Amino acid sequence: MATTTLPDSASEAVPFGGVEPDEAWAEEVRALAQRTDAVILAHNYQVPAIQDIADHTGDSLALSRIAAASDASTIVFCGVHFMAETAKILAPDKTVLIPDARAGCSLADSIDGAQLRAWKAEHPGAVVVSYVNTTAEVKAETDICCTSSNAVDVVASIPADQEVLFCPDQFLGAHVKRETGRENLHVWAGECHVHAGINGAELTARAAANPDADLFIHPECGCATSALYLAGEGMVPREKVRILSTGDMVREARATRAKSVLVATEVGMLHQLRKAAPGIDFRAVNDRASCRFMKMITPAALLRSLREGADEVHVDPEIAARARASVRRMIEIGKPGGGE
């Protein structure tokens, strides 16, 4: 098996190419997956061809839990590196592959283990709550992980007089602080470069141009506060503004009676929403909100991964055990929710 570490130059890497996702490609992918006893998982932000060939499509935590429960001996995780790490943490006895280990994450990279340890030293006794969109090393330094669905429940479960360190996403942290009213919640200044780029001005303009549309807003977005402001000022009916994880967006798409929905998250999400509710007009708040790291998982990369067993993901067993404990504590509190 090939083993690849995540290079610092991932942002400049050229994705594997030269393969068209035609029926011949699909037949070979399915045949290789069967031959290698592999299950293919695809995150909601992947390109449509990867989503459609996968055995399961969803958010990162849901997919990791599927990986742990699967009878397959090999997990091919079509997503970014921390997601494949999480699958390995929850399924330590399985072989976990990521089609291109250079697929990093700006949010996960915004804090590392050393930085978290230094922050903890400044706040002795504080409880650390980390978003699942973090590396294994950060999860290992964490008391309780959270998802965007249950972040409020996780923080609310901590005694009110105890300090909380929340990392790494500042927009999700702001959402939690707003919902809990907690003044002793300290938020790390990290962000997903894609979600941070979906700003309030764009949302305001799109909402004004589409007054009948519902708004599906991911809490990582820079426009989440603006969405709540629009609702508070009566510029958008409050019932039309939904702050949702990616998994909750799919469920809400099936339930809403709206004819059109403006979606503030990575544009790959539109494919799943349109499949879930084909009669609704789903449009991106920002058409340029595409993650270059997610899009490194190309048809060529997936084929290479299945042919060569590349790239295998390893997590130090001690780190994995500590990280697994913080994920399990999260699942015990409130609704487990989706991965992001």
N, C-alpha and C positions, 0 to 999 in steps of 0.2 A: 504494500500500500504506500502511496506517496503521501508524505507529510509536509505541509507548508505552513509557515508562520505568517502572520499578518505584517507586511512591510510598511514602512513609514511612507513610501511613495505611492500608496494605493490611489490617492487622488489624481495621480498623473498616469495611472496604468491604462493601457489600451485593452478593452474587453476582447475575449476570444470571439472571432467572427468567421465568416465564410461558409456558414451553414444556414440553409433556409428551413424554417419549421414546416415542411410539407408532410404529406402522408408517409413518405418513405422514412423521414426523420422520426415521425411519431411511432411507426412500426418498430424501428430499431430501438428507440428508447424503451418501449414497452417490453420488447424481447429481452433486452439487457437487464432491465429491472427484475424480470421474472427469473432470469438465469442467475443473477447475483443475490436473490432473495432480498431485494431492496424495495422500500416504500418511498415514494417521492412526495415531499411536502413543499408547498409553495406559499409564500407570504402574499397577502393581498396587494402589495405594491409591485409585484413582479409583472413583467410584460405579459399580455394576454396568452401568448402561445405557451409560456411556462405554466401559467395558472391552469390552462385547459388540459395540459398533459399530466398534471399532478394527480396523485391519488387523493390528496386532501389539500384544500386551500383555506387559509384563515389567518388569524393574527399569531404572533410569535409564541405566546404562552399556550394557547389552545393547541398549536401544532406540536409544541414540546411535550405536552401531556399525551397527545396522540402517539408521538414517538415512543414514549415510555410504555404505553399500553399495547403497542403493536407487536404482533408475532414475528415481524420481519427482523432479520439479524442486522440489516444495514439500513440506515436512515440517510436519505439524500435530502438535505435541507436547502431549498432554494430561497435564500434570504441573505441577510448580512451576518457578519462573523459572530457577534454576540448571541444571535438567535441559535446558531448551530452549537455554540458553547452551552447554552441553556438546555438544549436537547441532550447533550452529552452529560450534563449535570444530573438530569432526571432519568437518563437511560445509560448509566455508566458501563453496562456490560455489552452495549451495542456498538457497532462501528458507525460513526457519524461522519458523513462527507458533506462538504460545501463545494459546489461546482467551481467556485473561484474564491480562494481564501483572501484575496486582496480586497474583497468587498467589505469595507469597514463601515463605520457609523460615526458621524460627527457628534452625535449626542453621547454615545457610549465613550467616545474618546475625550469628552470634556472633563472627565475626572478619572484618575487612576487610583490604585490602592494606596500609594504613598501620600497623595493629596488628601484622601479621605482619612487616613490615619492621623495626619497633621491637624485636620479640622476637628477630629474627635478629641485630640489632645487639648485643643482650645476650649472644649465644652465637655469636661469630664462628667460622666453620668447621663449624658444625653442619649436618647434613643435614636438610632440611625434608621431612617426609612429610605430605601432606594427603589426607584423605578426599575422594572425588569429590563429596561433598555440600558443595561450596564454590563460590564465585563464580569467574568467569573471572579476575578480578584476583588472587585468592588462588592459583589454579592457576598463574598466571604467575610468582608469587614462590616456587613450590614446586619442589623437586628431583625428587621422585617422588610421584605420586598413588597412592592405594590404594583398594581396595574393602573391604567387611567380609569378603569371602571370602579376599582375599589379603594383608590388612594384616600378618599375622604373617610371611608369606613376604617381603614387601617390607622390613620392618624387619630381619629376619634376614639379608638380603642385604647389609646395611651393615656395614662392619668394626666389630668389637666394641668397639674403643677410641674410636670416633667418636661424638660427641654427636648425638642425634636430637631434633628438635622435631616433635611429633605434634599435628596439629590437624584439626578443631576439637572433635571429640566426646570428652568425658572418659570415657565408659563404654566406647567402643571402644578408646580409649587404654589404659584400665585392663586390658582383656582382652588387648591386645597385650603389655603389660608383664608380666602374669601368665604368659602363654604363653612369652615369650622370656626372662624372668628378667633383663631388661636394666635396670640401675640408672641408666644415663646417658640414659634416655628421658624427656624432659620433655613433659608433656601439657597442652594448652590446656584451660581450664575452660569449654568450650562444651557445649551439649546440644540435642537435639530436645525441644521441650516435650511432645510426645505420648509419646515413648518414655521420657523421664525420669519421666513420671507413672505408668508401669506399675511399681509398687514391689514390694519383696520380701514385704511383709506380704500383699498380694493374692495373689501367686504361691503363698506358703506355704499360705494358706487354700484356694485352688482346688485345689492339688495334694493336700492332705489330703482334700478332698471327692471327688476323682476319682483314687484311688490307682492305677488301671489305665491312666491316660492317659499318653501320651508328652508331653514338653514341647518345643515348638519356640520357642526364645528368640532374639530379634534382639539382637546384641551392643550396640546403642545403648540398650537398655532399662536402666532403673535396677534391674531385678530380676535382671540377668545374674549378678552376684556371688552373690546369694541362691540362684539355681538351682544353681550349682556347690557352694555350701555344703550345700544339701539333699542333693546327691549324695554329697559327701564325708562327711557324717554318717550316711549310710545311710538317710535319711528318704525318699529317692526313689532307685530303682535307677539307677546311673550311666549305664547304656545307654539309659535313657529321656530323658536330658537332652541336647538337641542345640542348640548355639549356631550359628545359621544366618543367612545373608543371605536376602533375600526370594526370590532366584532358587533358592537351595539348598533353601528350604522347599518349593517346588513339586516339585523332584526327590525330596526326602525323602518327601513325601506319597505319591508313586507307589510308593515302595519299602517304606515301613513296613508292618508287619503289625499295628500297633495298631488297636483298634476306635475309640478316641477320642484326640484330641490337643488339648492346651491350647496356644493360640498367643499369644505375647507380641510383638505388633507392632501397627501401625495396622490397624483393623478391616476396611479395604477388602481386605486380603490374604485374608480368609476366602472371598471369592467365587472367586478363582483356585484356592485349595486344594480347595474343594468341587467345582469342575469337574474338577480333576486326579484326585481320589479320592472320588467320590460316595458310596462305601460307608462312609466314615469320618465320625465325629461330630467336627467341628472347632468348638471354642469359644474365644472370646476370654478371655484372663486378665482384661482390663479392657474391658468393653463400651463404655466412654466414650472409648476411645483413638481418636478420630476427628480427623484434621487438617483444620482449617477452611480452610486454604490449598488443600489438595488438592481439597476439595469446592467450591471456587470455579469449578472447571471443570465447569460445568453443561451440560445439553443445549442450553439457550439460548445459552450462551457458545460452544459448538462450532459451532452453526449460524451465529452472528454472524461467527465467525472465517472460515468458508468463504465466506460471502456477501460479506464486506467486505475480506477479506485482513488481518484484525486478529488479534492484535497482532504485528507483525513484530519479531523479535529481532535486534539488531545487536551485534557484538563488535568492538572496535578490532582491526584486523589485526595490529598488533605484539603486543598482549596475547594474541590468539588463537594466534599462532605460538609464543610462550613457553609458554602453557598446553598447547598440543598436544604439545610436547616432554615435559612432565611426565607426561601421560597415556600417551604412547608408551613412556616408560621403565617405567611400571607394567606395561604389557602384555608387556614383554620379560622380566619377573621372575615366576617362579612361575606359578600358574594365574591368568588374568585375572579369573575369577570374575564375579559379578554386580555391579550398580551399587551396591546397598546391602543 
